Amino acid sequence: MSNKVKVAIIGSGNIGTDLMIKVLRTSELLEMGAMVGVDPKSDGLARAERMGVATTAEGIEGLQKMDVWDDIKVVFDATSAYAHKIHSDVCQKAGKVIVDLTPAAIGPYTVPVVNMEAHLDEPNVNMVTCGGQATIPIVAAVSRVAKVHYGEIVASISSKSAGPGTRANIDEFTETTSRAIEKVGGAGKGKAIIILNPAEPPLLMRDTVFTLSDMADEKEVEASIEQMVKDVQSYVPGYRLKQKVQFERFGSNNPLTIPGYGEFEGLKTSVFLEVEGAAHYLPAYAGNLDIMTSAALGTGEKIAELKFGAAA
């Protein structure tokens, strides 16, 4: 008898397919119950069928008709912010926990190394965005040492790793990530920018994090950031600092003038990150997808273990 929790994935695109392969190959707590899409010719559905996973190309309606529907406890949504609102209503009425990989943010923002355990009883948890998963831990690492007044992140991803879903959600990406920098990262004000890099050969995901905080011991801030990087590496091995953390101090004699903010006195911290994917389904340069699916998998496993009693 398997003690794994059955799950379904809605969305047979890049993110959904990568997540499916992670569940099949690496999870000791989750078991694939169904792969759901709307395009019967999608590679994700074809791959699921080859791997012995039940499929439907009729969306959430098709999933509800499947025999496995009653056994599914957790549903991962890798579609779009618009579609997620419908999926969330259906799943919550059926008593299923939904892990949201879209920027819809109906449920609380969840970043595994920062606040995952606080939301394990929620019916809907939101994985923020790829940029958020990569950068919010760094903002939070600074926040636990000194009060962060402003946090800004720039996420640069290969244009080849940005599928139709990512491109359709650009506005939601910036809005959701900015809010999560504040609510999860602890910044007083957050700002997010995403860049689709068309370079050939494709570059790995790069993220830059800037924080403006109260004055603090630079060694303490650096140690907090380095520990946070190690924590993220526990589920995203390709997550790393690209170079040493950089600091600038601004006092009353040399304040930093910020348009729309005014004069700032305190510590500016600059962090440069690189994310290499595990290449379970997509190339290693698609670290933006890998960090989302890895974070979702980790969240789903915690829910399965603590809410439904799954055990390895």
Secondary structure per residue as TSV (DSSP state, phi and psi in degrees):
chain	resnum	aa	ss	phi	psi
A	1	M	-	360.0	131.8
A	2	S	-	-84.8	136.8
A	3	N	-	-101.8	16.3
A	4	K	-	-79.8	157.3
A	5	V	E	-96.5	130.2
A	6	K	E	-75.7	137.6
A	7	V	E	-131.1	158.9
A	8	A	E	-123.9	149.1
A	9	I	E	-118.7	123.8
A	10	I	E	-101.0	120.7
A	11	G	-	117.4	105.9
A	12	S	-	-101.4	25.2
A	13	G	S	-86.2	-158.1
A	14	N	H	-57.6	-49.9
A	15	I	H	-68.3	-46.4
A	16	G	H	-61.3	-41.2
A	17	T	H	-68.2	-42.5
A	18	D	H	-62.1	-41.5
A	19	L	H	-64.0	-41.1
A	20	M	H	-58.4	-45.1
A	21	I	H	-66.3	-35.9
A	22	K	H	-63.6	-43.2
A	23	V	H	-61.3	-46.0
A	24	L	H	-68.0	-39.0
A	25	R	H	-93.2	-29.5
A	26	T	H	-120.4	-18.4
A	27	S	-	-87.4	129.8
A	28	E	S	-96.4	-2.1
A	29	L	S	-117.9	-20.9
A	30	L	E	-114.2	147.8
A	31	E	E	-131.1	131.1
A	32	M	E	-67.4	124.8
A	33	G	E	-102.1	-37.3
A	34	A	E	-162.4	148.1
A	35	M	E	-115.2	127.0
A	36	V	E	-119.5	133.2
A	37	G	-	-144.1	-173.4
A	38	V	S	-125.7	-8.9
A	39	D	-	-111.0	107.1
A	40	P	T	-62.7	-15.4
A	41	K	T	-98.9	6.5
A	42	S	-	-67.1	147.2
A	43	D	H	-64.5	-33.3
A	44	G	H	-61.8	-45.2
A	45	L	H	-67.9	-39.8
A	46	A	H	-63.6	-42.2
A	47	R	H	-66.6	-39.5
A	48	A	H	-60.2	-44.4
A	49	E	H	-61.2	-41.5
A	50	R	H	-65.5	-27.0
A	51	M	T	-94.7	8.7
A	52	G	T	81.0	20.7
A	53	V	-	-97.5	135.2
A	54	A	-	-64.8	140.3
A	55	T	E	-132.6	160.1
A	56	T	E	-147.7	142.7
A	57	A	S	-105.9	19.5
A	58	E	S	-108.9	22.0
A	59	G	H	64.0	-157.0
A	60	I	H	-61.0	-31.4
A	61	E	H	-65.0	-40.9
A	62	G	H	-65.8	-37.5
A	63	L	H	-62.2	-40.7
A	64	Q	H	-65.1	-23.2
A	65	K	H	-85.1	-12.8
A	66	M	S	-76.4	147.6
A	67	D	G	-60.9	-29.5
A	68	V	G	-79.5	-9.1
A	69	W	G	-52.7	-45.3
A	70	D	G	-66.3	-25.4
A	71	D	G	-87.3	-14.9
A	72	I	-	-75.8	129.5
A	73	K	-	-104.4	-33.1
A	74	V	E	-127.3	134.0
A	75	V	E	-119.7	127.5
A	76	F	E	-97.4	128.3
A	77	D	E	-108.2	111.9
A	78	A	-	-118.9	47.4
A	79	T	S	-107.6	-107.5
A	80	S	-	-138.0	163.3
A	81	A	H	-60.3	-39.1
A	82	Y	H	-66.1	-48.8
A	83	A	H	-66.5	-30.1
A	84	H	H	-61.8	-32.7
A	85	K	H	-59.5	-39.4
A	86	I	H	-69.7	-47.4
A	87	H	H	-61.1	-38.8
A	88	S	H	-63.6	-43.6
A	89	D	H	-60.2	-46.0
A	90	V	H	-62.5	-47.6
A	91	C	H	-68.6	-40.7
A	92	Q	H	-67.8	-36.2
A	93	K	H	-65.6	-28.9
A	94	A	T	-89.7	2.1
A	95	G	T	76.8	23.7
A	96	K	-	-104.1	143.8
A	97	V	E	-81.3	134.8
A	98	I	E	-116.9	128.8
A	99	V	E	-103.1	114.8
A	100	D	E	-95.2	113.8
A	101	L	-	-98.3	10.7
A	102	T	S	-99.2	169.9
A	103	P	T	-84.3	17.9
A	104	A	T	-61.8	-38.9
A	105	A	-	57.3	44.1
A	106	I	-	-72.3	-41.9
A	107	G	S	-92.8	177.4
A	108	P	-	-68.3	145.8
A	109	Y	B	-63.4	134.3
A	110	T	-	-131.3	120.9
A	111	V	-	-121.3	113.0
A	112	P	H	-45.4	-48.6
A	113	V	H	-78.7	-6.4
A	114	V	H	-107.8	-51.2
A	115	N	H	-145.5	20.9
A	116	M	G	-59.6	-46.2
A	117	E	G	-65.7	-20.0
A	118	A	G	-72.3	-16.6
A	119	H	G	-120.0	18.2
A	120	L	T	-67.2	-20.9
A	121	D	T	-95.4	1.7
A	122	E	-	-75.6	142.7
A	123	P	S	-73.8	-18.8
A	124	N	E	-143.2	123.7
A	125	V	E	-123.1	140.7
A	126	N	E	-107.5	132.0
A	127	M	-	-89.5	18.4
A	128	V	-	59.9	-114.2
A	129	T	-	-147.3	170.2
A	130	C	H	-60.8	-44.4
A	131	G	H	-63.8	-36.9
A	132	G	H	-65.7	-44.0
A	133	Q	H	-62.6	-32.5
A	134	A	H	-80.3	-33.4
A	135	T	H	-108.4	-30.1
A	136	I	H	-60.3	-37.2
A	137	P	H	-56.2	-34.2
A	138	I	H	-70.2	-43.6
A	139	V	H	-60.1	-42.0
A	140	A	H	-65.5	-34.1
A	141	A	H	-65.0	-38.4
A	142	V	H	-70.9	-39.1
A	143	S	H	-62.7	-29.3
A	144	R	T	-79.4	-4.0
A	145	V	T	-107.5	-41.1
A	146	A	S	-146.8	153.3
A	147	K	-	-65.6	125.5
A	148	V	E	-96.9	120.8
A	149	H	E	-88.1	-31.3
A	150	Y	E	-148.1	134.7
A	151	G	E	-132.0	129.2
A	152	E	E	-129.1	135.1
A	153	I	E	-127.0	145.8
A	154	V	E	-125.0	116.6
A	155	A	E	-105.9	121.6
A	156	S	E	-113.9	119.9
A	157	I	E	-126.4	154.8
A	158	S	E	-65.0	134.9
A	159	S	G	-61.4	-25.6
A	160	K	G	-70.3	-20.8
A	161	S	G	-93.7	1.8
A	162	A	-	-102.4	100.6
A	163	G	-	-81.2	-173.3
A	164	P	H	-58.0	-38.2
A	165	G	H	-64.4	-44.6
A	166	T	H	-62.5	-45.4
A	167	R	H	-66.0	-34.1
A	168	A	H	-73.1	-16.7
A	169	N	T	-111.4	21.1
A	170	I	H	-58.6	-46.5
A	171	D	H	-61.3	-44.6
A	172	E	H	-63.5	-34.5
A	173	F	H	-57.8	-51.7
A	174	T	H	-66.4	-40.4
A	175	E	H	-68.8	-47.0
A	176	T	H	-65.4	-44.8
A	177	T	H	-64.4	-41.2
A	178	S	H	-60.2	-44.4
A	179	R	H	-66.5	-39.1
A	180	A	H	-70.2	-29.9
A	181	I	H	-58.5	-35.1
A	182	E	H	-80.5	-51.8
A	183	K	H	-74.4	-35.8
A	184	V	T	-102.4	-43.0
A	185	G	T	-73.5	-25.7
A	186	G	-	92.6	10.2
A	187	A	-	-79.0	145.8
A	188	G	S	-66.7	-36.2
A	189	K	E	-140.0	135.5
A	190	G	E	-122.7	149.8
A	191	K	E	-143.1	139.0
A	192	A	E	-131.5	139.9
A	193	I	E	-131.6	138.1
A	194	I	E	-121.0	139.6
A	195	I	E	-124.9	127.2
A	196	L	E	-95.5	111.9
A	197	N	E	-93.7	119.1
A	198	P	-	-86.3	9.3
A	199	A	-	-57.0	144.9
A	200	E	S	-123.6	131.3
A	201	P	S	-65.7	157.9
A	202	P	-	-60.0	141.7
A	203	L	-	-92.1	154.8
A	204	L	-	-66.4	158.9
A	205	M	E	-61.4	131.8
A	206	R	E	-122.8	138.5
A	207	D	E	-132.5	135.8
A	208	T	E	-117.3	133.0
A	209	V	E	-122.9	126.0
A	210	F	E	-117.0	132.4
A	211	T	E	-128.8	145.6
A	212	L	E	-116.0	116.3
A	213	S	E	-131.4	174.3
A	214	D	S	-61.0	159.5
A	215	M	-	-59.2	140.6
A	216	A	-	-153.5	165.3
A	217	D	-	-68.0	119.2
A	218	E	H	-61.4	-34.8
A	219	K	H	-66.3	-36.4
A	220	E	H	-67.3	-42.4
A	221	V	H	-63.8	-45.7
A	222	E	H	-62.4	-42.0
A	223	A	H	-63.9	-39.3
A	224	S	H	-64.2	-41.6
A	225	I	H	-66.5	-44.3
A	226	E	H	-63.4	-37.6
A	227	Q	H	-66.8	-39.4
A	228	M	H	-63.9	-39.9
A	229	V	H	-60.0	-42.4
A	230	K	H	-63.0	-38.3
A	231	D	H	-64.5	-42.7
A	232	V	H	-66.7	-36.2
A	233	Q	H	-62.8	-18.8
A	234	S	T	-63.8	-24.2
A	235	Y	T	-124.6	-9.1
A	236	V	-	-131.5	83.2
A	237	P	T	-57.5	-27.0
A	238	G	T	-84.9	11.4
A	239	Y	E	-89.6	125.3
A	240	R	E	-156.8	158.3
A	241	L	E	-74.1	133.3
A	242	K	S	-81.7	-28.9
A	243	Q	S	-158.3	175.6
A	244	K	-	-64.2	151.2
A	245	V	-	-63.9	138.5
A	246	Q	E	-112.1	145.3
A	247	F	E	-131.6	147.8
A	248	E	E	-137.9	137.6
A	249	R	E	-109.6	136.2
A	250	F	E	-126.2	123.6
A	251	G	-	-117.4	-169.2
A	252	S	T	-65.0	-24.9
A	253	N	T	-87.3	-13.5
A	254	N	S	-146.7	58.9
A	255	P	-	-66.2	153.9
A	256	L	E	-91.8	122.8
A	257	T	E	-92.8	122.7
A	258	I	E	-118.2	121.2
A	259	P	T	-55.8	130.3
A	260	G	T	80.2	-4.2
A	261	Y	T	-120.2	-41.3
A	262	G	E	108.3	-154.2
A	263	E	E	-91.0	134.5
A	264	F	E	-116.0	134.5
A	265	E	-	-122.8	122.7
A	266	G	E	158.6	-151.9
A	267	L	E	-109.6	126.3
A	268	K	E	-99.7	126.5
A	269	T	E	-116.6	130.6
A	270	S	E	-120.0	127.0
A	271	V	E	-127.2	133.7
A	272	F	E	-120.1	121.5
A	273	L	E	-118.5	158.9
A	274	E	E	-137.1	139.4
A	275	V	E	-126.7	115.2
A	276	E	-	-103.9	129.2
A	277	G	-	-74.6	161.8
A	278	A	-	-79.5	-9.8
A	279	A	-	59.8	38.4
A	280	H	S	-68.0	-39.4
A	281	Y	S	-128.4	-40.9
A	282	L	S	-109.7	166.1
A	283	P	-	-60.1	160.7
A	284	A	T	-61.3	-24.3
A	285	Y	T	-69.8	-14.5
A	286	A	-	-84.8	49.9
A	287	G	H	-63.7	-25.1
A	288	N	H	-62.8	-36.0
A	289	L	H	-77.0	-40.0
A	290	D	H	-63.8	-39.1
A	291	I	H	-70.7	-30.3
A	292	M	H	-69.9	-48.5
A	293	T	H	-69.4	-35.1
A	294	S	H	-65.8	-41.8
A	295	A	H	-65.8	-40.7
A	296	A	H	-65.6	-42.2
A	297	L	H	-60.6	-46.4
A	298	G	H	-61.6	-39.1
A	299	T	H	-66.6	-45.3
A	300	G	H	-60.5	-38.6
A	301	E	H	-67.7	-39.4
A	302	K	H	-64.4	-40.3
A	303	I	H	-63.9	-43.5
A	304	A	H	-62.0	-39.7
A	305	E	H	-73.9	-49.0
A	306	L	H	-88.7	-25.3
A	307	K	H	-98.9	-34.7
A	308	F	H	-115.9	3.9
A	309	G	-	74.3	21.6
A	310	A	-	-66.7	148.2
A	311	A	-	-144.8	145.8
A	312	A	-	-72.4	360.0
